[in-house]
């Protein structure tokens, strides 16, 4: 496939309200999600927040990945929140930050650059991204 054909195909998909992996964009709670899978995960996280299992739920946080003041790429998380985790050797627990990227099984197989993005986020920002496959 030529570059011009690929760009035309990508442009046509955006006009139809599709994401880059041809998933159907959905709106839930006033937030636009790139897929139904992502919006379903958001609904689950909202329930967990209402039940008190998590707190400070935020969608689509943007990060700039740089090395030696050179811009490498951008990354946008699907969700970020805090979850209670037990403290080893103690009877108490603490709130731990969680950064999630939601994928369907099909999308997880297609994304060859995903492990590199995870490593870059860990190296540049000290953030481990948890991949949630639904």
N, C-alpha and C positions, 0 to 999 in steps of 0.2 A: 504494500500500500504506500502510495506517495504521500509526502508531507501535506500537500494541498488537500488531498482526499481525507486524510485523517483530521485536519483542521475543520473541514466542512462537516464531517460527521460529528465532531465534538460540538460545533456551533449548533447544529440541528438538534442534538440531544439537549442542549441547554434551553433552547426555545421551547421544547416540549415539557420542560420542568423536570428533566431527568438529571441525575448526577453523573459523574464521569464513569461509573460502573453500571449505568443504565437502570439504577434503582429509582423507584418512584419517590419524589420528595413529598414530605408530609409536614403538616403544621399541627403542633400540639401545645396548648398552653401559651400560644402566641410566639412560639419558637419554631423556626423552619429547620427540619432535619433532612439529611441527605437520603435517608432510607426509612422504610417502615420498621426495619429491624432496630434502628437507632431510636425511633420514637417509642417503640415498645419498651426498650431498655429504660428510657427516660420515665415512662409511666411506672415501671417497677421501682426505680430509684425514688420517685415521688412518694410512693407508698411506704418505702423504707424510712424516708425522712419523716413522714407523718407519724410513723410508729416509734421514732426516736432511735433507730438503729444507726442512722447516718445524720450528718448535719452539713450546712453550708453548701448545698448542691448548686453547681454552676455548670452551664453548658457552653461549649465552644470557646475555650480560652486559647488565645493566640500566643505563640512563642516564636522568637527570632533566633535562629541557630547560626552562630558566628564562630569563627576560629581565627585568632590573630587579627581581629578587626575586619575579617573578610566574611561577607554574608554568604552562607552556604545554602540555606533554604528556610522556609517557614513551616511550622507545625501547628495545627489546631487540634486540641484535644476534644474528644466527644463530651466527656464529663469529668468534673472534679468535685470531690467532696471529702469529708472527714468521717472515718469509721472508727469505732472503739475497738482497740486491740489489747489483749492482756499483756502486762509487763512481766517478762521472764523473771522468776525468782521473787515475785511479789504477789500479793493478793489484790492489787489494784490494776486498773487499766488506764490507757491514755488514748487521746484522739490522734489518729494517724491520717495524713493526707493521702488520698488515692487519686491517681490520674488514669482514666480509662479510655480505651479506644475500642469501639464496638464493631464487630465484623460478622457477616454471615459466613457460612462455611465456604461458599463459592468465592466470595471476595477474599477470604483469608488465603486461598490457594493461588489467586491471581497476583497478589501484591508481593513481588520479589524484592522490592526495596524496603519493605517494612522493617526487617531486622536492623538495617542500617539506620533508619530513623530512630528506632528505640535506642540504639547505641549512641547516636549523636545527642539525644535528649539527656541521656545519663551522663555523658562526658561533658556537655556544655552547661547543663543546668542542675545536674545531680538528681534528676527526676526519673524514676522507674515508671514506665507506662505498662499498665496491666491490659492485656488483650482479652476481651470478652467475646467469645464466639457463640452466637445464638443460631 
